[in-house]
Structure formats: structure tokens, C-alpha cells
Amino acid sequence: MKIKAFFIFLIIFILGVFVAFSINGNLLQLSNDSDKNEVEVTYPHAQELTFSPSSKYVKYIGRTVYFNNVCWASMSGSGIEFECEGQYAQFVAYCENAESLTSNHKPRIAVYANDELIVDSVLAEKEQLFQVDLSPYDEKAIIKVIKLSESMYSAFGIGNIKTFGKKDIKPTDNKKIAIEFIGDSLTAGYGIDEERSHAEFSTSTENFSKSYAYLLADELDADYSAVAFSGYGVLSGYTKSGSLNSEDTLINYYDKAITNINLEGGFPDGWQNTRNYDFVIINLGTNDASYCYTAERRIEFTSKYKELLSAVRHFNPEAFILCVLADVNNSMFPYVKKAAEEFSSENNDIKIASALIEFDMGVNGSVIDGHPSEQSHINAAQKLSQIIKFILEPEAYELETTLPNSFDTYFGVNEDEQTTNEENGEAVTADNNETVSETEEASKDEGFSDAITSASFESSPTTEDITESSDESETSQTTEE
């Protein structure tokens, strides 16, 4: 009897172990299935679905802050992107300080479906509902919502996203290349939609999607982030008086995501997008020209530029840094180039170079306050695209396979070339970038414009001509904007 009881107990024990392992296996399978369902959920019937603008459901573009179930975006081109299926996609856009903003300073946003512009709107109210009909896209599309105007005056928020369908929305995939842009009004797309050359500034005419930065990212199929403030510089922001404007310098705000609103309950530090950038393109120095008209100040500019490079390298330890300056006013380019060379040598940093980029406004035209036209931005994007492609695949070009310290001799402007635009009475001289217009007048938005139409700067010296011991004074005559 004892032996029989033992065998019965053994059989029951074995059956129990088998059942336990089976249950655990099923639980593990359920757990794995649950993990998959977090990526993509399918419902049996179409219904209205609601999603937060969190990283679980959307991809962040540029610097954004997720706070109290709202994704806040302040910088040019910042926003969200997601894939969705269903009859429609809708969201609420917030403008926290809509009531206090003047009509010229409200945020301008764009909504795209499969890269087709669906909404272009200036947010005039604290809350506005936007809906995209997905039927033209077979009820499946990539939705992108970005800020077209810059960070100077406003931010906007994206609230819960609603769809009517059977699937959860999901973030789009990261692209192979990521670029961070750091700049002034040229990067922000200042006045690009203003056809009049003399008009009052308005965020409604700023359009980052037409700037060289956005166009370059699109050409390279790259993710991007932009930190751009009109009138800002490295040592000094734009100044009419010739006095130092140290407040409007980008290094003061480079580590910020939101610069212009204080929400109740505080605001978290940092931003959601922690992407490692492959390239950082710095386009600064145009506004510094309004202050740096002595040798001593230009030396100080070089030192301050290296401080900015140090901050940029801290945030982007592996990125290739390209220090560029536009031919719009190239008087500071030798000092940009010098700063890049010295920083590279002092820090044994081989992933840094400089370049003079060509907007060629004498041919392509300008807009408000002497800023580049849309075609000028297209031209600059094409030039930068050549440089980036060369860095990525130097062997594909009939050039040296080793990377130079500066690309100005490869793709830049011929500094001896002079073009004259007789139709509008402007003479654009490439080697000192003097732009003299018979119809210039002061800007109505004081303290905001760039020093793009600065006139009568002395000709840009070569790097070899720059000496740190010179105390020679030079004069400058700056056109008011």
C-alpha cells in the first residue's frame, strides 16, 4: 500500500509541475503579446480613440517639453510627428499667452499629412481645435505639427490627439541623419513670406519650412532641431548704437527649450528629444558685425565663439560641427574661421570645420529688412548639401579625401567676385559684403532685426591678417533696420 501511495503521489507531483510550467509559459506568452500590443493595438470596431502627445505615441521634433499632458514647443520647426489610421486626426493647440500677445507676435503653426501642407495658421486664441480629414490618404497618413515662427515671442502647446479608427497612433521612426541648427533670423526664416521689402515685422511672415535649414534637412532626409533667435549674435546681438548688446547672445539661451512662457506650477528643465546629432551647423556672426568694427572687438568675438563651441561640443560630443557664415554679410567670416581652427587645435578636435555659404541675394533677391528670399534660401541649402554630402562620402567627389579645416575654397563664395543689382539700386560686393540701398528705412520693430544690411564695413581680411596684438581702431557705418 505504501508503494502504491508513493507512486500516486509521484504522478500527482509530476502532473502539478507540468501544469505549473504550462501556466507560466502561457503567462510569459501573454506578457510578450502585451508588450507587442503597446507598440500597436488593434480594436475590433472603429471608435474614437484619445492619445496623449507623449513619447509613447508621438515623435518629438526639435526641443519640446511634455508637461501636464501637453507637448510644448517654442523653437523654430519644433513639434511632433506620428503615424495614424482612421477617418480623421484632431488635436487642440494651445497658446498660453494669446491674450497678451500683439497681433504681430502670435505663434504660426503648420500641419502636414504625408508632407502635404493642410493647415497654416496663426494662433489667435488660447485654445484652437484642428482636424485633418484622412480620407484623401486612404485613411492612413503621417501627421506632422510644427511651429513656423521663432521662439522670440511665443510658444504653443499640443494637447490630446483624437482619431476615429481601429489602431493606436505611433511615433514615426528616427531618420539616419540628425542635424542641429544654431542661428539667427537667417535660420528662423525671418520675413520670408513678406513680399514687401519695407514692412513691420510679424511672426505671420516667418516661415521655418522655407528656410535653408528646413530645406537642407529635407534634402538629406534628416531629422533636425533648430535654436534660432533673430538679432542674436555670439559676442553681441544687433546694435544700432554700436554699444555692446550682450543680452542678445545665443550662448545665454542655448541650453533652453522654452524661452518665453511661465506656466502655473513651474516648468521642467531640459527637453524631451535627447537625439544624438550627427551634425551641428552654427550660422552666427552677422549681427556681431554691427558691434565688431575694431580689431580688439573682433579678437574678443573669436574668444567668445570658442566659448560657444565648447558649449555645443558639451551637448554634442560626437557631432561634426560646421561653423558657417552667410555671404549676406561676410565681414566676420575670417574670425569664425579662426575660432574654428583654434578650437580644433586646442582641443584636438578634428570634427569641426568652417564654410562661407552662398545665398547670392544679388541674383536671387531679398525680402523684408534685406533678408534672403525663398530662392536665396534654396540656393544656400544646395550649397550646404554639397558640403554635408562631401563630409559623409568624400570619395564620391573629385576632391581631396581628407577633410579640410575650411570649405570656403571648395563650395564657398569667391571673395573677389562682385555682383551688381542695378534694378533695385543695390550694389552687393562679395569681398566686404557692403549692401547700399537707395530706399532703406528704419525697421518698425526696433531691436529685433539682424544686421544684414550693414554698410561700409572694411574689407574682410584673410585669417593670416588677423593679429591679436593690434589695437588699431576701425570705423563702421551701420544701416538702421
Secondary structure, DSSP 8 states (H G I E B T S, - for coil): -HHHHHHHHHHHHHHHHHHHHHHHHHHHHHHHHHHHHHH--EEEEEEEEEE-SSTTT-EEESSEEEETTEEEE-STT-EEEEEEESSEEEEEEE-TTTTTS-TTSS-EEEEEETTEEEEEEE--SSEEEEEEE-GGGTTEEEEEEEE-S-TTT--EEEEEEEEEEEE--EE----SEEEEEEESHHHHTTTTT--SSS----GGG--GGGSHHHHHHHHTTEEEEEEE-TT-BSS----SSSS---SSBGGGTTT-S--S---TT---SS-S-----SEEEEE--TTGGGT--SHHHHHHHHHHHHHHHHHHHHH-TT-EEEEEEETTS-TTHHHHHHHHHHHHHHHT--SEEEEEE---HHHH-B-GGG-B-HHHHHHHHHHHHHHHHHHH-GGGSSS-SS--SB-TTTTS--TT-EEEETTTTEEEETTT--EE-TT----SSTTTS-STT-B-------GGG--TT-------B----
